Amino acid sequence: MIKKSAVAVIALTAAFASAPVAAQSNFYGVVGVGRSTIDVDPNSINNFASGAGLVGSATIANSNDVGWKLQLGYQFGTSFALEGGYTDLGHAEYTTSNTLYIARGSKRADLFNLDLVGKLPLSQSFSALARLGAYRWETRSNLPTTAGMISVTDNGYDLKAGVGAQYDFTGNFALRGEFERFNGIGKELSTGDSKVNLFSIGAVLKF
């Protein structure tokens, strides 16, 4: 459902971008969708389960999911911009078990970010991108106890970096592809401190 919705939003954005605009400011919006890799740490889940009265092993069942983001940016000249917004990294799933217990859990993650984006023109329409920023993350995990699965919410702050490329089709519409690395999402006392990667394709609409 998320994947279909994101594709529909990009298509709708492209349709609006083809329409003429009366004037442009330095503001622009970005909607992107792609593939995220968000891991859980078996040792962290083992330690949590042991502390809750269970001794077992945790196995990652699926660490890839659909990720998407919405960003608002402001361009300073031709080389730099500030971007901030929301990113949903999707979820990872795992199974933890012992001789008497099998449970399936998950870890979901999203965040709010603020980035400095550098833009290096390589031709009239094509540019290389680099970004560095900070974000506030939140994870929601299902973890095993003797009373069954419980929900644990963690949050915190960390730094991120990314690279990409952008192609400007018109003065107010562009497409970009990016790779972003989130250096820390989660805590050791729950499903672990994950290093998360997001590959995305985004539509850029200049106001």
N, C-alpha and C positions, 0 to 999 in steps of 0.2 A: 504494500500500500504506500509506504513512504517513497519507494523508488519510483512508482508510477506518478505520484503527486509531484515529486521533484522534477521529473522529466516534463510534466505538463506545465509547471511554472516556468521552466526555461524556455519552452516553446512559446508561451504567452508573452514572456519578456522579449523574445526575439521579434514577435509580431508588433509589439508596441515600439520597439527600437527602429523599425522600418518607417514609422510615421515621422513626418517632419516636426521639429520642435521650434518654438518661437525664439528661445534663447537658452544658452547653456550656462550653468554655474560650475564651480569646482567640485560640487558634490556628485557622488555616484553611488549606485547600489550594486551588490554582487549576490547572486544566488548560485550555489554550487552543490554538486552531488558526486559521490565517489565511493571508494572502497576504504574502509578503516580496518586496522588490525589492533585490537585491544585484548591483551592477555590477562589471565589470572595466574597467580603464583601458587602452585600446589603446596609448597612448604607453609605459606601463610594460612591456607585453608586447613591443612593438617594441624597446625598449631592451634587454630581457633577451635577445631573439632575436638582436639584433645582437652583443651581447657573447658569445653562444654560437656565433657564426659564421654566423648567418642574417640576412638583411635582408628584411623583409616587412611586411605590414600586418595589424593585428588588427581583427576586427569582432565585436561582441557579437551572438550568435545568440539568446540568451534570458536576460533578467535577472530574470524573475519565477519564483517557485517557492512551494511550500507550506512554511510555517514553523509551528512548534509550540513550546509551552513548558510546563514544570511548575514551579510556585512553591509555597513554604511561607511563610505570613504570620503575623504576630502583631499584633493590634489593640490600640492604646493609646487607651482611651476611645472616643469616637465620631468623632474627626477625623483621627487619624494611625495609620499602620501601618508596619511593616517587612516587606518581602518579599524573598526570595532564592530562587534556583533556577537552572534550566538552560533555555536556549533554543537550538533548532536553526533556523537561518535558511535552510536548504536550499542551493541552488547556482545559479550562473550558468554559462552555456556560451558559448564563443567559437570563432571560426575564425581562424587566422593563416596567411598564404600568401605565397609569392613565385613566380617563374616555374617553379621546380622543386620546390616544397615546399608541401603543404597539410596542416595539422594541426588537429585539433579538441581543445580543452582545456576545463577547467572549474575553478571556484573554489567550494569548499564552506566554510561558516562556521558555527560555533556558539560559545556563550559561557556563562559563569557570572556572575550579577549579584547585587547587593544594592541595593535601592531604598528610599527614603522615599516613602510614598504618602499624599497628603492626600485626605480625603473630605469633600465638602460636600453635606449633605442638602438636596434640593430639594422633597421631599415625604416622606410616611411610608415609602415603599418605593423611591423613585428618588433617586440621588445622582450628583453629578459627581465625577470622579477626576482627580488630577494626580500625576505621579511624577517624581522626580529620583534618579539613581543612578549607580553605577559598575559596570564589568564587565571581566572578563578574556576576551578573544576568542582564537580560534584559527582559522586558515584552512589549507586543504589544497588546493594548486593543481597542475594539470598544465601544464607549460611546455615549449615546443619548444627543442630543441638539434639539433646536427648528428647526434647519436647517437640521436635520437628524443625522445619525451616523457619528462620526468623529473618526479618529485613533489617539491614544495617546501612545507614547513610553516612558517608564521609565527605569532607570538602577541604579545600586548601588552595594554595597559590603556587604557580611555577612559571618557568620560562619556555618559550617555543621558538622555532626557527623554520624557515621554509624557502624553497626556490620554485621558479616556474617560468612560464612564457605567456605572452599575451599577443593576440592578433586583433587589430582594430579594423573592423569592416567598414564602419562609417564614423562620423564625428561623435556619435552618441551611443554606439553599440560595439562591443568587443567580446571575444571569447578567450578564456584563459585556462591553462592546465597547470596544476600545482602539486607539489609534494610538501607536506608539513609534518614536523616532528614535535610531539608533545613530550617533554622530558620526564614528567611525573604525573600520574593519575592514579589515585588510590593510596591506601595506607597499609603498612605491613601487618597490622593487627586484624585486617579483614581479608580481602582477596589479593592484597599485595600492591606494591608500587609499580605500576605498568608504564612502560615506554610505548607510546601509541603513535602509529603512522597513519596518515590520511592522504590518499591520492584522490584528487577531485578535478572535475571539469566545471567551469563556472561561466555564467553569462554576466556581463558588465553593462549596466545601463546608466549613462550619464544624464543627469537631470538638465 
